[in-house]
């Protein structure tokens, strides 16, 4: 007697069913995560508080928040990098303010200045130049501009500008920055789309522990630890309208930077230049700082103690480097 054994399911059919189930699972998960993200964003929506007594100035289509220290001496303008504001320069501004009129600004998209896209280096440099004009820091009162980290590109581009045939700034200092492009993974900007970008930002900013860890890694052991008020000082500016859009722009286009042609123009210009860098900066090594100085036509870099946030870890040493630079200009 012949017994017929039924044939098992074909391998291809099995694979198709597995793939179909996996696709359904992925879709269900995507819908659930999207719904949860929308729900979290809705639950955390609401007016964002701002500190009292903010100083704002309008000019050139920008509304710029700024801080000042000192009432006499030559002017110095401090330009923050990514995730930073004028408050980041509080320690440095206080030291420099003993002998200079010191200004620090919030770049649009980060902090308390009114949002004004696009958030590229040229637009941010236009904001800086508008601020200088509004505060009459032009001509004989043109300042030394200090750009920290990615703010170096903003300062460098402002140094290329002229007003009535004269440079718009008296000198430029790259502090812990080299103004070169920093590549962002190509997919990052498109993966961090809303509502997920908003959710990720809000979750990250809600974590005081995460803010303290990032601060500690960039500032180093010589920096004062962040108190609850210190965490809020870093967090609150990043909760303002416009920051999410600025982050999205950066993820797609990279941090503010200068082109090779712009570096060439800055190197050939008569504007005095200087590079100051932290000895243990994880983002700008000693050789990279030396290359940055050569690239813009500056002397060898001045090295100060600290990591990436030298204006917090070593305000006296950074102020001394800037003061030596300004004395050279006066001579």
C-alpha positions as CSV (number, residue, x, y, z in Angstrom):
1,X,0.0,0.0,0.0
2,X,1.3,3.4,-1.0
3,X,1.1,6.2,1.6
4,X,1.2,9.8,0.3
5,X,2.8,12.3,2.7
6,X,1.3,15.8,2.3
7,X,3.9,18.3,1.1
8,X,4.9,20.9,3.6
9,X,4.5,24.6,2.9
10,X,6.8,25.9,0.3
11,X,9.8,27.9,1.6
12,X,9.0,30.9,-0.5
13,X,5.4,31.1,0.8
14,X,6.7,30.8,4.4
15,X,9.2,33.6,3.8
16,X,6.5,35.8,2.4
17,X,4.2,35.2,5.4
18,X,7.1,36.0,7.8
19,X,7.9,39.2,5.9
20,X,4.2,40.2,5.9
21,X,3.9,39.7,9.6
22,X,7.1,41.7,10.2
23,X,5.8,44.5,8.0
24,X,2.5,44.6,9.9
25,X,4.4,44.7,13.2
26,X,6.6,47.5,12.0
27,X,3.6,49.5,10.9
28,X,1.7,48.9,14.1
29,X,4.8,50.0,16.1
30,X,5.3,53.0,14.0
31,X,1.7,54.1,14.5
32,X,1.9,53.5,18.2
33,X,5.2,55.4,18.6
34,X,3.9,58.3,16.4
35,X,0.7,58.5,18.5
36,X,2.7,58.4,21.7
37,X,4.9,61.2,20.4
38,X,1.9,63.3,19.4
39,X,0.4,62.7,22.8
40,X,3.6,63.6,24.7
41,X,4.0,66.8,22.6
42,X,0.4,67.8,23.3
43,X,0.7,67.1,27.0
44,X,4.0,69.2,27.2
45,X,2.8,72.1,25.1
46,X,2.3,75.4,26.7
47,X,3.8,78.8,27.1
48,X,7.6,78.9,27.6
49,X,8.8,81.1,30.4
50,X,11.5,83.7,29.9
51,X,13.7,85.4,32.5
52,X,12.7,88.9,33.5
53,X,14.8,91.9,32.5
54,X,16.1,90.7,29.2
55,X,17.9,93.3,27.1
56,X,16.9,93.4,23.5
57,X,17.9,95.5,20.6
58,X,16.3,95.8,17.1
59,X,18.1,96.4,13.9
60,X,18.7,95.0,10.4
61,X,15.6,92.8,10.7
62,X,16.8,91.1,13.9
63,X,15.7,91.3,17.5
64,X,18.8,90.4,19.4
65,X,19.1,89.6,23.1
66,X,22.4,90.7,24.7
67,X,24.3,91.2,27.9
68,X,26.9,93.8,28.9
69,X,29.8,94.1,31.3
70,X,32.1,97.1,32.0
71,X,31.6,100.8,31.0
72,X,35.0,101.9,29.8
73,X,37.7,100.7,27.5
74,X,37.7,99.3,24.0
75,X,34.7,97.1,23.0
76,X,34.7,93.3,22.9
77,X,31.8,91.3,21.5
78,X,31.4,87.6,22.5
79,X,29.6,85.3,20.1
80,X,28.3,81.9,21.4
81,X,28.6,78.5,19.8
82,X,25.9,75.8,19.4
83,X,23.6,75.4,22.4
84,X,25.2,78.5,24.0
85,X,23.9,82.0,24.8
86,X,25.2,85.2,26.2
87,X,24.9,83.7,29.7
88,X,27.6,81.3,28.8
89,X,30.1,84.2,28.9
90,X,29.1,85.5,32.4
91,X,32.4,84.6,34.0
92,X,34.6,85.8,31.1
93,X,32.5,89.0,30.6
94,X,32.9,89.9,34.3
95,X,36.7,89.6,34.0
96,X,37.0,91.4,30.7
97,X,34.6,94.1,31.9
98,X,37.3,95.4,34.3
99,X,39.1,97.1,31.3
100,X,36.7,96.8,28.4
101,X,33.1,97.4,27.3
102,X,32.0,93.8,26.8
103,X,28.9,92.6,24.9
104,X,27.6,89.1,24.4
105,X,24.7,88.1,22.2
106,X,22.2,85.3,21.7
107,X,22.3,84.1,18.1
108,X,19.0,83.7,16.4
109,X,17.5,80.2,16.8
110,X,19.2,79.6,20.2
111,X,18.2,81.6,23.3
112,X,16.1,84.7,23.6
113,X,16.7,86.5,20.3
114,X,13.7,86.4,18.0
115,X,13.9,83.3,15.6
116,X,15.0,84.3,12.1
117,X,15.8,81.5,9.7
118,X,17.8,80.4,7.9
119,X,20.3,79.5,10.6
120,X,23.5,79.4,8.5
121,X,26.7,81.2,9.2
122,X,26.1,84.0,6.7
123,X,22.7,84.8,8.2
124,X,24.1,84.7,11.7
125,X,26.9,87.0,10.7
126,X,24.3,89.4,9.3
127,X,22.7,89.4,12.7
128,X,26.0,90.2,14.4
129,X,26.7,93.0,12.0
130,X,23.2,94.4,12.6
131,X,23.9,94.3,16.4
132,X,27.2,96.2,15.9
133,X,25.4,98.9,13.9
134,X,22.5,99.1,16.4
135,X,25.0,99.6,19.3
136,X,27.1,102.0,17.2
137,X,30.1,99.7,17.5
138,X,31.5,100.8,14.1
139,X,34.3,102.9,12.8
140,X,36.6,104.0,15.5
141,X,34.5,102.0,18.0
142,X,34.7,98.8,16.0
143,X,35.1,95.9,18.4
144,X,37.3,92.8,18.8
145,X,34.9,89.9,18.1
146,X,35.4,86.6,19.9
147,X,33.6,83.6,18.4
148,X,33.4,80.5,20.5
149,X,33.2,77.0,18.9
150,X,30.9,77.2,15.9
151,X,30.6,81.0,16.7
152,X,34.1,81.3,15.2
153,X,32.6,81.0,11.7
154,X,30.1,83.8,12.5
155,X,33.0,86.0,13.8
156,X,35.2,85.2,10.9
157,X,32.5,86.1,8.3
158,X,31.8,89.4,10.2
159,X,35.5,90.2,9.9
160,X,35.2,90.0,6.1
161,X,32.6,92.7,6.1
162,X,33.4,96.3,5.5
163,X,31.7,99.6,6.4
164,X,32.5,102.7,4.4
165,X,35.6,101.0,3.2
166,X,36.9,99.9,6.6
167,X,36.7,96.5,8.2
168,X,33.6,96.1,10.4
169,X,35.6,94.7,13.3
170,X,38.9,95.7,14.8
171,X,40.1,92.1,15.2
172,X,38.8,88.5,15.4
173,X,39.5,85.7,17.9
174,X,38.6,82.1,17.3
175,X,38.0,80.6,20.8
176,X,37.9,76.8,20.9
177,X,36.7,76.7,17.3
178,X,38.2,76.6,13.8
179,X,35.1,77.5,11.6
180,X,35.4,74.3,9.5
181,X,32.4,72.2,8.5
182,X,31.3,69.4,10.9
183,X,29.6,66.7,9.0
184,X,26.3,65.4,10.2
185,X,25.1,61.9,9.2
186,X,23.0,62.4,6.1
187,X,20.0,60.6,7.4
188,X,19.9,62.3,10.8
189,X,18.1,65.4,9.5
190,X,15.4,63.4,7.9
191,X,14.9,60.8,10.7
192,X,14.5,63.6,13.3
193,X,11.4,64.9,11.7
194,X,8.4,66.0,13.7
195,X,6.7,64.9,15.9
196,X,9.8,62.9,16.9
197,X,12.3,65.8,16.9
198,X,10.1,67.7,19.3
199,X,9.7,64.7,21.6
200,X,13.4,63.9,21.6
201,X,14.3,67.5,22.4
202,X,11.8,67.8,25.2
203,X,12.8,64.5,26.8
204,X,16.5,65.5,26.6
205,X,15.9,68.9,28.0
206,X,13.8,67.6,30.8
207,X,16.8,65.5,32.1
208,X,18.9,67.5,34.4
209,X,21.3,64.6,34.7
210,X,21.9,64.6,30.9
211,X,22.6,68.4,30.9
212,X,25.0,68.0,33.8
213,X,26.8,65.1,32.1
214,X,27.3,67.0,28.8
215,X,28.4,70.1,30.7
216,X,30.9,68.1,32.7
217,X,32.4,66.4,29.7
218,X,32.8,69.6,27.8
219,X,33.9,71.8,30.7
220,X,36.1,69.5,32.8
221,X,36.9,69.1,36.4
222,X,38.0,72.7,36.9
223,X,34.5,74.0,36.2
224,X,32.1,74.7,39.0
225,X,29.4,71.9,39.2
226,X,26.0,72.8,37.8
227,X,23.4,73.6,40.5
228,X,19.7,73.4,39.8
229,X,19.8,77.1,38.8
230,X,22.8,76.3,36.5
231,X,20.9,73.5,34.8
232,X,17.9,75.9,34.2
233,X,20.3,78.5,32.8
234,X,21.3,76.0,30.1
235,X,17.9,74.5,29.6
236,X,15.5,77.5,29.5
237,X,17.1,79.1,26.4
238,X,16.8,75.9,24.4
239,X,13.1,75.7,25.2
240,X,12.3,78.9,23.4
241,X,10.5,79.1,20.0
242,X,12.8,78.6,17.1
243,X,15.3,76.2,18.7
244,X,13.7,73.1,17.3
245,X,13.8,74.6,13.8
246,X,17.4,75.6,14.3
247,X,18.4,72.1,15.3
248,X,16.5,70.7,12.3
249,X,18.4,73.0,10.0
250,X,21.8,72.1,11.6
251,X,21.0,68.3,11.2
252,X,20.4,68.8,7.5
253,X,23.1,71.3,6.7
254,X,25.8,71.0,9.4
255,X,27.0,73.6,12.0
256,X,27.9,77.1,10.8
257,X,31.2,77.1,9.0
258,X,33.3,79.0,6.4
259,X,34.2,78.0,2.9
260,X,37.7,77.6,1.6
261,X,37.3,80.9,-0.4
262,X,36.2,82.7,2.8
263,X,39.2,81.4,4.7
264,X,41.4,82.7,1.9
265,X,39.8,86.1,2.0
266,X,40.2,86.3,5.8
267,X,43.8,85.2,5.6
268,X,44.5,87.9,3.0
269,X,42.7,90.6,4.9
270,X,44.4,93.1,7.1
271,X,42.1,92.2,10.1
272,X,44.3,91.0,13.0
273,X,43.5,87.4,14.0
274,X,44.1,85.1,17.0
275,X,43.3,81.6,18.0
276,X,42.8,80.6,21.6
277,X,42.2,76.9,22.6
278,X,41.9,74.8,25.7
279,X,44.8,72.4,26.3
280,X,42.5,69.4,26.6
281,X,39.8,70.4,24.2
282,X,38.1,67.2,22.9
283,X,36.8,69.0,19.8
284,X,39.9,71.0,18.8
285,X,43.2,69.3,19.2
286,X,46.5,71.2,19.4
287,X,47.5,70.3,15.8
288,X,44.0,71.3,14.6
289,X,44.3,74.6,16.4
290,X,47.6,75.2,14.8
291,X,46.1,74.5,11.4
292,X,43.2,76.9,12.2
293,X,45.7,79.6,13.0
294,X,47.6,79.0,9.7
295,X,44.4,78.9,7.8
296,X,43.3,82.4,8.8
297,X,46.8,83.9,8.9
298,X,47.1,84.2,12.7
299,X,50.1,83.6,14.9
300,X,50.5,80.2,16.6
301,X,47.5,79.6,18.9
302,X,47.4,80.6,22.6
303,X,46.8,77.5,24.8
304,X,44.9,77.9,28.1
305,X,43.9,75.4,30.7
306,X,40.6,73.6,30.1
307,X,38.5,71.6,27.7
308,X,36.0,73.1,25.3
309,X,34.3,75.6,27.5
310,X,37.4,77.6,28.5
311,X,35.4,80.8,29.0
312,X,33.9,79.0,32.1
313,X,36.8,76.9,33.2
314,X,39.6,79.5,32.6
315,X,38.0,82.9,32.4
316,X,41.1,84.8,33.7
317,X,43.5,83.0,31.3
318,X,41.1,83.6,28.3
319,X,40.7,87.2,29.3
320,X,44.4,87.6,29.5
321,X,44.8,86.3,26.0
322,X,42.2,88.6,24.6
323,X,43.6,91.6,26.6
324,X,47.1,90.9,25.1
325,X,45.5,90.8,21.7
326,X,43.8,94.1,22.2
327,X,46.9,95.7,23.5
328,X,48.7,94.7,20.3
329,X,45.9,96.4,18.3
330,X,46.3,99.6,20.3
331,X,50.0,99.6,19.7
